[in-house]
Amino acid sequence: MIRKAKENDISQLAVLMGELGYPTTKEEMEQRFSKIHLNPLYNTQVAENDGVIVGMIGMTLGFHYEKNGNYVRIVALVVGSEYRRQGIGAALILAAEEWAKERGANRLVLNSGNRNERNEAHNFYTNRGFEGKATGFYKQLS
């Protein structure tokens, strides 16, 4: 079942962030989720199986400067390792597509790590119609 994330999900969301490669404590996730959950431009959906959160997708609505239309950026997408290859990630992507369309967005965008490190994830995205179009650059601000 795919549904909107709730505060009761925070502990399990923290575990999933660790699986995504970002070790997160429950307290850290509480702080993050409290900001995200209250912002109407953000949406967190979870995949639940028998009361266990087995996957999540976090997204935000964005607006273009350079052209008309809106987009939704997938900020986080993870399925627990023991639940992968069961269609859960695909269902979460569909939930993102629905939310995007409801908000008038005509595009989903996301960043994914280096192809050498995330080859399986890149294949997952291209198999769902995503195109690799950009190179990401990051600068840490102190």
Phi, psi and chi 1 to 4 in degrees:
 res  aa     phi    psi   chi1   chi2   chi3   chi4
   1 MET       -  131.6  170.0  175.8   79.2      -
   2 ILE  -101.0  131.4  -52.5  -64.6      -      -
   3 ARG  -152.2  167.2   63.7  167.1  173.6   77.4
   4 LYS   -68.3  138.8 -170.8  163.1  179.8   65.0
   5 ALA   -68.8  148.4      -      -      -      -
   6 LYS  -125.1  167.0  -51.9  179.8  -72.6 -162.7
   7 GLU   -58.7  -31.5  -71.7 -176.8   16.8      -
   8 ASN   -63.5  -16.0  -64.6    0.3      -      -
   9 ASP   -88.2   -5.9  -57.6  -33.8      -      -
  10 ILE   -55.5  -45.7  -72.3  172.9      -      -
  11 SER   -59.6  -43.6  -66.7      -      -      -
  12 GLN   -72.2  -31.3  -65.9  176.3   76.7      -
  13 LEU   -65.6  -38.5  -71.0  172.9      -      -
  14 ALA   -61.0  -42.2      -      -      -      -
  15 VAL   -62.1  -43.8  170.3      -      -      -
  16 LEU   -64.6  -36.0  -73.6  170.9      -      -
  17 MET   -60.9  -37.4  -72.7  -59.3  101.7      -
  18 GLY   -62.6  -40.8      -      -      -      -
  19 GLU   -66.0  -27.4  -72.8 -140.8   28.8      -
  20 LEU   -78.5   -9.9 -169.1   55.9      -      -
  21 GLY   105.8   12.0      -      -      -      -
  22 TYR  -125.9   81.8  -56.6   98.0      -      -
  23 PRO   -51.4  128.3  -23.7   33.1      -      -
  24 THR  -139.1  132.2  -58.9      -      -      -
  25 THR   -83.2  163.8   65.7      -      -      -
  26 LYS   -59.9  -41.1  178.8 -176.0  175.8 -164.5
  27 GLU   -63.8  -41.8  -67.4   74.1   23.1      -
  28 GLU   -63.3  -42.3  -70.9  171.1  -34.4      -
  29 MET   -66.6  -36.1 -164.2   71.5 -125.5      -
  30 GLU   -59.1  -45.2  -76.5  173.3  -13.8      -
  31 GLN   -63.3  -45.9  -68.8  174.4    1.2      -
  32 ARG   -65.2  -48.6  -63.3  171.4 -165.9  169.4
  33 PHE   -64.8  -34.6 -170.2   75.1      -      -
  34 SER   -62.4  -35.8   67.5      -      -      -
  35 LYS   -75.5  -46.2  -65.2  173.9 -164.7  171.8
  36 ILE   -65.9  -45.5  -70.0  168.9      -      -
  37 HIS   -62.0  -31.8 -170.2   64.5      -      -
  38 LEU   -85.0  -11.5  -66.4  175.8      -      -
  39 ASN   -92.0  118.5 -171.2  -36.9      -      -
  40 PRO   -68.1  -11.8   23.5  -31.4      -      -
  41 LEU   -83.9   -6.5  -63.3  179.0      -      -
  42 TYR  -110.2  153.8  -80.9   78.0      -      -
  43 ASN  -148.4  129.9 -177.3   16.7      -      -
  44 THR  -118.8  121.4  -51.8      -      -      -
  45 GLN  -114.6  146.0  -63.5  -76.0  -41.8      -
  46 VAL  -124.0  153.2  -64.6      -      -      -
  47 ALA  -102.5  124.1      -      -      -      -
  48 GLU  -116.2  136.4 -177.2  178.7    1.1      -
  49 ASN  -133.5  111.2 -175.3    5.8      -      -
  50 ASP    51.6   44.8  -67.7  -31.9      -      -
  51 GLY    82.2    0.0      -      -      -      -
  52 VAL  -108.2  131.9  176.2      -      -      -
  53 ILE   -79.4  114.4  -56.3  -55.9      -      -
  54 VAL  -106.0   -8.0  -61.8      -      -      -
  55 GLY  -167.3  162.4      -      -      -      -
  56 MET  -152.5  155.4   67.5   81.3   62.6      -
  57 ILE  -137.1  130.6 -170.8  165.8      -      -
  58 GLY  -116.2  135.5      -      -      -      -
  59 MET  -144.8  161.6   60.3 -158.5  107.3      -
  60 THR  -140.5  144.7 -175.6      -      -      -
  61 LEU   -82.6  132.6  178.9   64.2      -      -
  62 GLY  -127.2  164.5      -      -      -      -
  63 PHE  -126.7  136.1  -50.3  101.1      -      -
  64 HIS   -78.4  144.1  -66.7  -73.0      -      -
  65 TYR   -89.0  -36.9  -77.8   96.0      -      -
  66 GLU   -90.0   -9.0   72.7  -78.1    8.7      -
  67 LYS  -160.3  170.6   57.9 -175.0  166.0 -174.3
  68 ASN   -76.8  156.5  -63.9  -28.9      -      -
  69 GLY   104.1  163.4      -      -      -      -
  70 ASN  -112.4  165.9  -53.6  -29.1      -      -
  71 TYR  -141.3  162.0   63.1   91.6      -      -
  72 VAL  -117.4  126.6  165.4      -      -      -
  73 ARG   -97.6  124.8  174.2  171.6  -64.9  -77.4
  74 ILE   -81.3  116.2  -62.6  171.4      -      -
  75 VAL   -91.6  -34.3 -179.4      -      -      -
  76 ALA  -147.9  136.1      -      -      -      -
  77 LEU  -146.4  123.2  171.9   60.1      -      -
  78 VAL  -151.8  142.3   59.8      -      -      -
  79 VAL  -123.3  134.4  174.0      -      -      -
  80 GLY   -52.6  140.8      -      -      -      -
  81 SER   -55.9  -36.3   56.9      -      -      -
  82 GLU   -78.1   -5.1   64.6  -87.6   21.4      -
  83 TYR  -113.5    5.3  -62.9   96.7      -      -
  84 ARG   -72.9  159.8  -67.1 -178.6 -173.6  152.8
  85 ARG    65.2   31.4  -60.0 -169.7 -174.4  -78.4
  86 GLN  -122.6    9.2  -62.1  177.7   28.3      -
  87 GLY    88.9    3.9      -      -      -      -
  88 ILE   -70.1  -45.4  -64.3  166.9      -      -
  89 GLY   -60.1  -42.5      -      -      -      -
  90 ALA   -62.6  -39.8      -      -      -      -
  91 ALA   -65.7  -37.0      -      -      -      -
  92 LEU   -67.6  -38.6  -71.3  165.3      -      -
  93 ILE   -62.3  -42.3  -67.5  -76.0      -      -
  94 LEU   -61.5  -38.8  -73.0  174.9      -      -
  95 ALA   -62.5  -39.6      -      -      -      -
  96 ALA   -65.0  -41.3      -      -      -      -
  97 GLU   -61.3  -43.8  -70.4  176.4    6.9      -
  98 GLU   -61.6  -47.2  -73.3  177.9   28.8      -
  99 TRP   -61.8  -40.9 -169.3   73.9      -      -
 100 ALA   -62.2  -48.0      -      -      -      -
 101 LYS   -62.8  -38.7  -71.1  175.0 -174.1  174.8
 102 GLU   -61.1  -25.4  -71.2  168.7    2.2      -
 103 ARG  -101.7   11.0  -85.2  138.7 -165.0   84.3
 104 GLY    76.6   14.8      -      -      -      -
 105 ALA   -80.0  143.4      -      -      -      -
 106 ASN  -114.2   13.3   58.2    7.4      -      -
 107 ARG  -158.1  141.1  174.3  175.1  -66.7 -169.0
 108 LEU  -105.5  137.2  -77.6  179.8      -      -
 109 VAL  -132.2  155.1  -61.9      -      -      -
 110 LEU  -159.9  160.5   60.4   86.3      -      -
 111 ASN  -111.1  143.8  -74.8   35.7      -      -
 112 SER  -135.1  148.3 -176.4      -      -      -
 113 GLY   -58.1  178.6      -      -      -      -
 114 ASN   -48.2  133.5 -178.9  -45.5      -      -
 115 ARG   -56.2  -36.2 -174.1  142.4 -174.3   70.8
 116 ASN   -64.2  -30.4  -64.9  -27.5      -      -
 117 GLU   -92.8  -25.3  -61.1  167.1    4.5      -
 118 ARG  -126.8   36.8  -55.5  -81.7  -37.8 -114.1
 119 ASN   -56.1  -43.9 -166.7   44.3      -      -
 120 GLU   -62.5  -41.5 -168.7  173.1  -26.7      -
 121 ALA   -64.6  -42.0      -      -      -      -
 122 HIS   -62.7  -40.9  -72.1 -139.2      -      -
 123 ASN   -62.9  -41.0  -70.4  -23.2      -      -
 124 PHE   -56.1  -48.1  171.2   82.6      -      -
 125 TYR   -67.6  -45.7  -64.6  127.8      -      -
 126 THR   -65.3  -32.1   56.2      -      -      -
 127 ASN   -68.0  -14.0  -72.1  -21.0      -      -
 128 ARG  -108.7   16.9  -82.9  146.4 -166.4   85.5
 129 GLY    93.7    2.8      -      -      -      -
 130 PHE   -78.0  148.4  -73.2   83.3      -      -
 131 GLU  -116.5  137.3  -63.0  177.0   60.1      -
 132 GLY   -78.0  111.1      -      -      -      -
 133 LYS  -123.5  -19.1  -70.7 -107.2 -175.9 -173.6
 134 ALA  -133.8  163.8      -      -      -      -
 135 THR  -113.5  130.5  -62.1      -      -      -
 136 GLY   -90.8  143.1      -      -      -      -
 137 PHE  -126.0  141.4  -65.8   90.2      -      -
 138 TYR  -132.5  142.6  -60.2   89.8      -      -
 139 LYS  -131.3  122.5  179.9  178.7 -179.2  179.9
 140 GLN   -75.8  127.6 -175.3   66.3   37.3      -
 141 LEU  -102.8  134.9  -57.9  176.2      -      -
 142 SER   -96.6      -   48.9      -      -      -
